[in-house]
Amino acid sequence: MQWSDALGKTHGRYSGRPRIVSLVPSITELLVALGLAEALVGRTGFCIHPRQLLRRVPKLGGTKGFDADKLRALEPTHVIVNIDENRREEVEALSDCVPHLIVTHPLEARDNLDLYRLLGGVFGREAAAEALCADFENAWQALRAATELLPREKVLYLIWREPWLGVARDTYISRMLAAAGWDTLPVDSRLRYPEVDLPVLARAADLVFLSSEPYPFREKHRQLLATQLPEVRCALIDGEMVSWYGSRAIAGLAYLRALRTRLGQR
């Protein structure tokens, strides 16, 4: 049997002992959830979950600008990357020395099901993958049941300040929020993470979210924004729960269900 990655490249089950480098934090966490912690031989410095199990795995730098020579020295059988998080030219430079490059690109919550099955199939962890799929479906149905009668709301999801950056609707973040009944602004954008006119869009939104990543928004930022725009409703949100796909998406759906319910009661 074969499975296709985000570029349509097919991958069969690997029969040997894998040596995996993950250059995507959420994928690293997913590999551990699939029971592949011992197969990990390299990661980025941003691959931090689960912390205890990853301490022994060498760091290769960031998702961008990773140490390619150090990676090659690890002699991985597989390198797993993501279209958004890794630079294409850096990944393509590995094609002559890495037997298997697996490219991922989830764009909405339910793409996680194919992701679980892709990695579970390639590395012989089908049972673990199907268990994750079942957990995902349960969390998905619970979110739908909790939010289907709530009115849809327009939200501005901020990921950076000075300049203020939001998210376009063709991003994983936006589609995760949409699953909870939150439609992001701006409606149209050529850029996936556009600079936004904060006062204009904030006043057009029902709610402004300040994400914990990549910019570490905290309560002081929420209070400052509330002072500057007192008519605008603001809330902090855990960015990992919204932007990390893989196994974290299951907890992310439950998190969004609880957050939508809580904020809807105000």
C-alpha positions as YAML, in Angstrom:
chain: A
units: angstrom
residues:
- id: 1
  name: MET
  ca: [0.00, 0.00, 0.00]
- id: 2
  name: GLN
  ca: [1.10, 3.58, -0.67]
- id: 3
  name: TRP
  ca: [0.25, 6.98, 0.75]
- id: 4
  name: SER
  ca: [0.55, 10.42, -0.88]
- id: 5
  name: ASP
  ca: [2.13, 13.46, 0.70]
- id: 6
  name: ALA
  ca: [1.23, 17.13, 0.10]
- id: 7
  name: LEU
  ca: [3.09, 17.19, -3.25]
- id: 8
  name: GLY
  ca: [1.33, 14.06, -4.47]
- id: 9
  name: LYS
  ca: [4.49, 11.97, -4.07]
- id: 10
  name: THR
  ca: [3.71, 8.42, -3.03]
- id: 11
  name: HIS
  ca: [5.43, 6.70, -0.13]
- id: 12
  name: GLY
  ca: [5.33, 3.00, 0.64]
- id: 13
  name: ARG
  ca: [5.77, 1.34, 3.99]
- id: 14
  name: TYR
  ca: [9.39, 1.49, 5.11]
- id: 15
  name: SER
  ca: [10.67, -1.97, 5.86]
- id: 16
  name: GLY
  ca: [13.91, -1.02, 7.59]
- id: 17
  name: ARG
  ca: [14.67, 0.71, 10.83]
- id: 18
  name: PRO
  ca: [13.81, 4.38, 10.25]
- id: 19
  name: ARG
  ca: [16.01, 7.29, 11.21]
- id: 20
  name: ILE
  ca: [13.71, 10.29, 11.11]
- id: 21
  name: VAL
  ca: [14.52, 14.00, 11.12]
- id: 22
  name: SER
  ca: [11.49, 16.21, 11.70]
- id: 23
  name: LEU
  ca: [11.81, 19.86, 10.75]
- id: 24
  name: VAL
  ca: [8.25, 20.65, 11.87]
- id: 25
  name: PRO
  ca: [7.43, 21.06, 15.60]
- id: 26
  name: SER
  ca: [3.87, 19.74, 15.39]
- id: 27
  name: ILE
  ca: [4.99, 16.77, 13.27]
- id: 28
  name: THR
  ca: [7.64, 15.91, 15.86]
- id: 29
  name: GLU
  ca: [4.94, 15.79, 18.50]
- id: 30
  name: LEU
  ca: [2.78, 13.62, 16.22]
- id: 31
  name: LEU
  ca: [5.62, 11.16, 15.60]
- id: 32
  name: VAL
  ca: [5.97, 10.68, 19.35]
- id: 33
  name: ALA
  ca: [2.21, 10.13, 19.63]
- id: 34
  name: LEU
  ca: [2.52, 7.43, 16.96]
- id: 35
  name: GLY
  ca: [5.14, 5.64, 19.06]
- id: 36
  name: LEU
  ca: [8.14, 6.74, 16.99]
- id: 37
  name: ALA
  ca: [10.16, 8.64, 19.59]
- id: 38
  name: GLU
  ca: [13.05, 6.18, 19.35]
- id: 39
  name: ALA
  ca: [13.21, 6.65, 15.57]
- id: 40
  name: LEU
  ca: [13.76, 10.41, 15.85]
- id: 41
  name: VAL
  ca: [17.40, 11.35, 15.26]
- id: 42
  name: GLY
  ca: [17.04, 15.09, 14.63]
- id: 43
  name: ARG
  ca: [14.67, 17.99, 15.25]
- id: 44
  name: THR
  ca: [14.48, 21.78, 15.27]
- id: 45
  name: GLY
  ca: [14.94, 23.90, 18.36]
- id: 46
  name: PHE
  ca: [11.23, 24.67, 18.19]
- id: 47
  name: CYS
  ca: [10.30, 20.99, 18.50]
- id: 48
  name: ILE
  ca: [9.62, 21.14, 22.24]
- id: 49
  name: HIS
  ca: [6.70, 18.77, 22.87]
- id: 50
  name: PRO
  ca: [6.87, 16.37, 24.61]
- id: 51
  name: ARG
  ca: [9.88, 17.93, 26.29]
- id: 52
  name: GLN
  ca: [11.06, 14.94, 28.34]
- id: 53
  name: LEU
  ca: [11.18, 12.55, 25.39]
- id: 54
  name: LEU
  ca: [12.87, 15.01, 23.04]
- id: 55
  name: ARG
  ca: [15.80, 15.99, 25.22]
- id: 56
  name: ARG
  ca: [17.99, 13.28, 23.76]
- id: 57
  name: VAL
  ca: [17.21, 14.22, 20.13]
- id: 58
  name: PRO
  ca: [19.83, 16.56, 18.57]
- id: 59
  name: LYS
  ca: [18.73, 20.06, 17.57]
- id: 60
  name: LEU
  ca: [19.54, 21.23, 14.05]
- id: 61
  name: GLY
  ca: [18.57, 24.89, 14.32]
- id: 62
  name: GLY
  ca: [15.26, 26.43, 13.30]
- id: 63
  name: THR
  ca: [12.60, 25.39, 10.85]
- id: 64
  name: LYS
  ca: [14.33, 27.84, 8.50]
- id: 65
  name: GLY
  ca: [18.10, 28.04, 8.35]
- id: 66
  name: PHE
  ca: [18.67, 24.61, 9.85]
- id: 67
  name: ASP
  ca: [22.16, 23.11, 9.83]
- id: 68
  name: ALA
  ca: [22.11, 21.01, 6.67]
- id: 69
  name: ASP
  ca: [25.59, 19.55, 7.22]
- id: 70
  name: LYS
  ca: [24.66, 18.39, 10.70]
- id: 71
  name: LEU
  ca: [21.46, 16.90, 9.30]
- id: 72
  name: ARG
  ca: [23.34, 14.96, 6.62]
- id: 73
  name: ALA
  ca: [25.77, 13.62, 9.21]
- id: 74
  name: LEU
  ca: [22.84, 12.02, 11.04]
- id: 75
  name: GLU
  ca: [22.19, 9.87, 7.92]
- id: 76
  name: PRO
  ca: [18.39, 10.00, 8.17]
- id: 77
  name: THR
  ca: [16.24, 7.66, 6.13]
- id: 78
  name: HIS
  ca: [13.40, 10.19, 6.24]
- id: 79
  name: VAL
  ca: [13.13, 13.96, 6.60]
- id: 80
  name: ILE
  ca: [9.68, 15.39, 7.20]
- id: 81
  name: VAL
  ca: [8.99, 19.01, 6.23]
- id: 82
  name: ASN
  ca: [6.11, 21.42, 5.77]
- id: 83
  name: ILE
  ca: [5.39, 23.80, 2.90]
- id: 84
  name: ASP
  ca: [4.68, 26.75, 5.19]
- id: 85
  name: GLU
  ca: [7.35, 26.21, 7.82]
- id: 86
  name: ASN
  ca: [10.41, 25.23, 5.81]
- id: 87
  name: ARG
  ca: [12.14, 26.99, 2.93]
- id: 88
  name: ARG
  ca: [11.75, 25.20, -0.37]
- id: 89
  name: GLU
  ca: [15.34, 25.76, -1.49]
- id: 90
  name: GLU
  ca: [16.74, 24.36, 1.77]
- id: 91
  name: VAL
  ca: [14.57, 21.27, 1.49]
- id: 92
  name: GLU
  ca: [15.40, 20.71, -2.17]
- id: 93
  name: ALA
  ca: [19.10, 20.82, -1.32]
- id: 94
  name: LEU
  ca: [18.61, 17.67, 0.76]
- id: 95
  name: SER
  ca: [17.15, 15.61, -2.08]
- id: 96
  name: ASP
  ca: [20.53, 14.21, -3.13]
- id: 97
  name: CYS
  ca: [21.36, 12.77, 0.28]
- id: 98
  name: VAL
  ca: [18.06, 11.86, 1.96]
- id: 99
  name: PRO
  ca: [16.32, 8.75, 0.65]
- id: 100
  name: HIS
  ca: [12.81, 9.89, 1.61]
- id: 101
  name: LEU
  ca: [11.51, 13.47, 1.87]
- id: 102
  name: ILE
  ca: [7.93, 13.64, 3.12]
- id: 103
  name: VAL
  ca: [6.21, 16.98, 2.51]
- id: 104
  name: THR
  ca: [3.19, 17.96, 4.61]
- id: 105
  name: HIS
  ca: [0.72, 20.83, 4.29]
- id: 106
  name: PRO
  ca: [-2.52, 20.51, 6.28]
- id: 107
  name: LEU
  ca: [-4.83, 23.40, 5.41]
- id: 108
  name: GLU
  ca: [-7.82, 22.57, 7.57]
- id: 109
  name: ALA
  ca: [-8.65, 20.55, 10.64]
- id: 110
  name: ARG
  ca: [-9.82, 17.40, 8.88]
- id: 111
  name: ASP
  ca: [-6.59, 17.18, 6.86]
- id: 112
  name: ASN
  ca: [-5.12, 15.76, 10.06]
- id: 113
  name: LEU
  ca: [-6.83, 12.44, 9.36]
- id: 114
  name: ASP
  ca: [-4.81, 11.95, 6.17]
- id: 115
  name: LEU
  ca: [-1.69, 13.12, 7.98]
- id: 116
  name: TYR
  ca: [-2.11, 10.51, 10.73]
- id: 117
  name: ARG
  ca: [-2.62, 7.78, 8.13]
- id: 118
  name: LEU
  ca: [0.29, 8.92, 5.95]
- id: 119
  name: LEU
  ca: [2.86, 8.76, 8.75]
- id: 120
  name: GLY
  ca: [1.23, 5.79, 10.44]
- id: 121
  name: GLY
  ca: [1.28, 3.88, 7.17]
- id: 122
  name: VAL
  ca: [4.85, 4.73, 6.15]
- id: 123
  name: PHE
  ca: [6.25, 3.78, 9.54]
- id: 124
  name: GLY
  ca: [4.01, 0.80, 10.31]
- id: 125
  name: ARG
  ca: [1.96, 2.50, 13.01]
- id: 126
  name: GLU
  ca: [-1.49, 2.05, 11.47]
- id: 127
  name: ALA
  ca: [-3.19, 1.07, 14.73]
- id: 128
  name: ALA
  ca: [-1.86, 4.17, 16.50]
- id: 129
  name: ALA
  ca: [-2.91, 6.32, 13.53]
- id: 130
  name: GLU
  ca: [-6.46, 4.95, 13.58]
- id: 131
  name: ALA
  ca: [-6.67, 5.54, 17.33]
- id: 132
  name: LEU
  ca: [-5.76, 9.19, 16.71]
- id: 133
  name: CYS
  ca: [-8.36, 9.36, 13.94]
- id: 134
  name: ALA
  ca: [-11.04, 8.07, 16.32]
- id: 135
  name: ASP
  ca: [-10.05, 10.61, 18.98]
- id: 136
  name: PHE
  ca: [-10.10, 13.37, 16.37]
- id: 137
  name: GLU
  ca: [-13.58, 12.42, 15.17]
- id: 138
  name: ASN
  ca: [-14.90, 12.42, 18.73]
- id: 139
  name: ALA
  ca: [-13.43, 15.88, 19.36]
- id: 140
  name: TRP
  ca: [-14.76, 17.12, 16.01]
- id: 141
  name: GLN
  ca: [-18.29, 15.95, 16.70]
- id: 142
  name: ALA
  ca: [-18.20, 17.43, 20.22]
- id: 143
  name: LEU
  ca: [-17.13, 20.80, 18.80]
- id: 144
  name: ARG
  ca: [-19.90, 20.76, 16.19]
- id: 145
  name: ALA
  ca: [-22.52, 19.83, 18.78]
- id: 146
  name: ALA
  ca: [-21.40, 22.63, 21.12]
- id: 147
  name: THR
  ca: [-21.26, 25.37, 18.48]
- id: 148
  name: GLU
  ca: [-23.82, 24.56, 15.77]
- id: 149
  name: LEU
  ca: [-26.55, 26.67, 17.39]
- id: 150
  name: LEU
  ca: [-24.28, 29.59, 18.22]
- id: 151
  name: PRO
  ca: [-24.19, 32.55, 15.82]
- id: 152
  name: ARG
  ca: [-21.10, 32.83, 13.65]
- id: 153
  name: GLU
  ca: [-18.80, 35.67, 14.66]
- id: 154
  name: LYS
  ca: [-16.16, 37.73, 12.87]
- id: 155
  name: VAL
  ca: [-12.78, 37.67, 14.57]
- id: 156
  name: LEU
  ca: [-9.43, 39.34, 14.08]
- id: 157
  name: TYR
  ca: [-6.65, 36.91, 15.01]
- id: 158
  name: LEU
  ca: [-3.38, 38.75, 15.66]
- id: 159
  name: ILE
  ca: [-0.03, 36.95, 15.47]
- id: 160
  name: TRP
  ca: [2.34, 39.96, 15.65]
- id: 161
  name: ARG
  ca: [2.57, 43.59, 16.68]
- id: 162
  name: GLU
  ca: [4.52, 46.52, 15.21]
- id: 163
  name: PRO
  ca: [3.43, 45.80, 12.57]
- id: 164
  name: TRP
  ca: [0.13, 44.16, 13.39]
- id: 165
  name: LEU
  ca: [-0.22, 40.90, 11.46]
- id: 166
  name: GLY
  ca: [-3.32, 38.76, 11.07]
- id: 167
  name: VAL
  ca: [-4.20, 35.57, 9.20]
- id: 168
  name: ALA
  ca: [-5.87, 35.08, 5.84]
- id: 169
  name: ARG
  ca: [-8.75, 32.69, 5.38]
- id: 170
  name: ASP
  ca: [-6.72, 30.15, 3.41]
- id: 171
  name: THR
  ca: [-4.61, 29.27, 6.46]
- id: 172
  name: TYR
  ca: [-4.88, 26.34, 8.83]
- id: 173
  name: ILE
  ca: [-5.39, 28.77, 11.73]
- id: 174
  name: SER
  ca: [-8.34, 30.45, 10.06]
- id: 175
  name: ARG
  ca: [-10.00, 27.16, 9.20]
- id: 176
  name: MET
  ca: [-9.54, 25.82, 12.72]
- id: 177
  name: LEU
  ca: [-11.28, 28.93, 14.04]
- id: 178
  name: ALA
  ca: [-13.99, 28.55, 11.40]
- id: 179
  name: ALA
  ca: [-14.72, 25.08, 12.73]
- id: 180
  name: ALA
  ca: [-15.70, 26.76, 16.00]
- id: 181
  name: GLY
  ca: [-17.87, 29.35, 14.26]
- id: 182
  name: TRP
  ca: [-15.29, 32.15, 14.12]
- id: 183
  name: ASP
  ca: [-14.67, 33.68, 10.68]
- id: 184
  name: THR
  ca: [-11.41, 35.61, 10.43]
- id: 185
  name: LEU
  ca: [-10.81, 39.09, 9.04]
- id: 186
  name: PRO
  ca: [-9.69, 40.23, 6.54]
- id: 187
  name: VAL
  ca: [-12.07, 38.43, 4.21]
- id: 188
  name: ASP
  ca: [-9.72, 38.72, 1.22]
- id: 189
  name: SER
  ca: [-5.95, 38.87, 1.27]
- id: 190
  name: ARG
  ca: [-3.19, 38.11, -1.23]
- id: 191
  name: LEU
  ca: [-0.86, 37.36, 1.68]
- id: 192
  name: ARG
  ca: [-1.45, 34.51, 4.06]
- id: 193
  name: TYR
  ca: [-0.27, 36.54, 7.05]
- id: 194
  name: PRO
  ca: [-1.12, 40.13, 6.08]
- id: 195
  name: GLU
  ca: [-0.38, 43.37, 7.83]
- id: 196
  name: VAL
  ca: [-3.71, 44.73, 9.05]
- id: 197
  name: ASP
  ca: [-5.20, 48.13, 9.84]
- id: 198
  name: LEU
  ca: [-5.83, 47.37, 13.50]
- id: 199
  name: PRO
  ca: [-8.40, 50.08, 14.41]
- id: 200
  name: VAL
  ca: [-10.46, 49.46, 11.27]
- id: 201
  name: LEU
  ca: [-10.56, 45.67, 11.41]
- id: 202
  name: ALA
  ca: [-10.84, 45.49, 15.19]
- id: 203
  name: ARG
  ca: [-13.97, 47.63, 15.10]
- id: 204
  name: ALA
  ca: [-15.39, 45.45, 12.32]
- id: 205
  name: ALA
  ca: [-14.84, 42.29, 14.36]
- id: 206
  name: ASP
  ca: [-16.97, 40.80, 17.09]
- id: 207
  name: LEU
  ca: [-13.79, 39.70, 18.87]
- id: 208
  name: VAL
  ca: [-10.05, 40.29, 18.66]
- id: 209
  name: PHE
  ca: [-7.77, 37.38, 19.54]
- id: 210
  name: LEU
  ca: [-4.21, 37.93, 20.74]
- id: 211
  name: SER
  ca: [-2.29, 34.73, 20.07]
- id: 212
  name: SER
  ca: [0.45, 33.36, 22.32]
- id: 213
  name: GLU
  ca: [2.63, 32.65, 19.26]
- id: 214
  name: PRO
  ca: [4.62, 33.56, 17.29]
- id: 215
  name: TYR
  ca: [4.44, 36.87, 19.14]
- id: 216
  name: PRO
  ca: [3.99, 36.13, 22.87]
- id: 217
  name: PHE
  ca: [0.92, 38.24, 23.58]
- id: 218
  name: ARG
  ca: [0.14, 38.43, 27.30]
- id: 219
  name: GLU
  ca: [-2.47, 40.00, 29.57]
- id: 220
  name: LYS
  ca: [-0.60, 43.32, 29.54]
- id: 221
  name: HIS
  ca: [-1.09, 43.49, 25.77]
- id: 222
  name: ARG
  ca: [-4.77, 42.70, 26.08]
- id: 223
  name: GLN
  ca: [-5.21, 45.45, 28.66]
- id: 224
  name: LEU
  ca: [-3.28, 47.93, 26.52]
- id: 225
  name: LEU
  ca: [-5.43, 47.17, 23.49]
- id: 226
  name: ALA
  ca: [-8.58, 47.43, 25.58]
- id: 227
  name: THR
  ca: [-7.45, 50.87, 26.71]
- id: 228
  name: GLN
  ca: [-6.63, 52.03, 23.19]
- id: 229
  name: LEU
  ca: [-9.83, 50.58, 21.69]
- id: 230
  name: PRO
  ca: [-12.31, 50.42, 24.59]
- id: 231
  name: GLU
  ca: [-15.22, 49.47, 22.36]
- id: 232
  name: VAL
  ca: [-13.41, 46.37, 21.10]
- id: 233
  name: ARG
  ca: [-13.75, 42.98, 22.77]
- id: 234
  name: CYS
  ca: [-10.34, 41.28, 23.20]
- id: 235
  name: ALA
  ca: [-9.24, 37.85, 24.42]
- id: 236
  name: LEU
  ca: [-6.02, 35.89, 24.69]
- id: 237
  name: ILE
  ca: [-5.79, 32.58, 22.84]
- id: 238
  name: ASP
  ca: [-3.33, 29.69, 22.98]
- id: 239
  name: GLY
  ca: [-1.67, 29.77, 19.57]
- id: 240
  name: GLU
  ca: [-0.39, 26.19, 19.78]
- id: 241
  name: MET
  ca: [-3.94, 24.91, 20.14]
- id: 242
  name: VAL
  ca: [-4.98, 26.67, 16.94]
- id: 243
  name: SER
  ca: [-1.89, 26.47, 14.72]
- id: 244
  name: TRP
  ca: [-0.31, 23.11, 15.62]
- id: 245
  name: TYR
  ca: [-1.71, 20.29, 13.54]
- id: 246
  name: GLY
  ca: [-0.98, 16.62, 14.14]
- id: 247
  name: SER
  ca: [-1.90, 15.07, 17.47]
- id: 248
  name: ARG
  ca: [-2.21, 18.56, 19.03]
- id: 249
  name: ALA
  ca: [-5.26, 19.20, 16.81]
- id: 250
  name: ILE
  ca: [-7.32, 16.80, 18.93]
- id: 251
  name: ALA
  ca: [-6.67, 18.84, 22.06]
- id: 252
  name: GLY
  ca: [-7.07, 21.97, 19.93]
- id: 253
  name: LEU
  ca: [-10.64, 21.08, 18.98]
- id: 254
  name: ALA
  ca: [-11.52, 20.49, 22.63]
- id: 255
  name: TYR
  ca: [-9.83, 23.77, 23.56]
- id: 256
  name: LEU
  ca: [-11.82, 25.70, 20.95]
- id: 257
  name: ARG
  ca: [-15.05, 24.10, 22.14]
- id: 258
  name: ALA
  ca: [-14.40, 25.21, 25.71]
- id: 259
  name: LEU
  ca: [-13.25, 28.69, 24.63]
- id: 260
  name: ARG
  ca: [-16.23, 29.29, 22.34]
- id: 261
  name: THR
  ca: [-18.60, 28.16, 25.08]
- id: 262
  name: ARG
  ca: [-16.93, 30.37, 27.68]
- id: 263
  name: LEU
  ca: [-16.73, 33.48, 25.52]
- id: 264
  name: GLY
  ca: [-20.25, 32.94, 24.29]
- id: 265
  name: GLN
  ca: [-21.57, 33.15, 27.83]
- id: 266
  name: ARG
  ca: [-20.28, 36.68, 28.41]
...
